[in-house]
Amino acid sequence: MFWVAHVSRSHRMSIAWEEPVVAASGPCPRSGHTFTACGGRFFLFGGIGRLEGKAQSFNDFYELDSSSGDEYKWRQITSSTVPPRRARHCAVAVDDRHLLVFGGLDKRSRYNDAWIYSLDDKEWSQLNFEGPCPEPRAHFTATKFGSRVLVFGGYGGNGQVS
């Protein structure tokens, strides 16, 4: 289930919420996932939830089609290579054709890997780092600013906040 907010910028700011019509079944309920706009489309990756009664992390990937205006449709995207299961990671659109996923955790393993999804090639690829990189982390934020992606904070385990 998801909601859509309509923000009005008349003489004063206001917001109206609606629960849209969804025509196709989508991802199972979850938390710790990312839901990112990229190239005029919406993508959901990973998270943690219950499957067959057991808590687990996911590495599934969905697109939400909002082009009809009247109803939304989920479509699961598959590719030959996918990032490992994870939750509490970050995803950022680095441009209109590429989605970056960084960090997160699966059970007690924290990641500091980076993956890029190409909307043109419809494939994931793991990025190689040049120089130093952030320590593994989850529960952090990231945002794109110009040609840079800024990562702030997070939890690296063992009681340490970054």
Secondary structure, DSSP 8 states (H G I E B T S, - for coil): ---EEEEEESSSEEEEEE---B-S----SEES-EEEEETTEEEEEEEEEEETTEEEEEEEEEEEE-TTSS-BEEEE---SS----BBS-EEEEEETTEEEEE--EETTEE---EEEEETTTTEEEE----S----S-BS-EEEEETTEEEEE--EEETTEE-
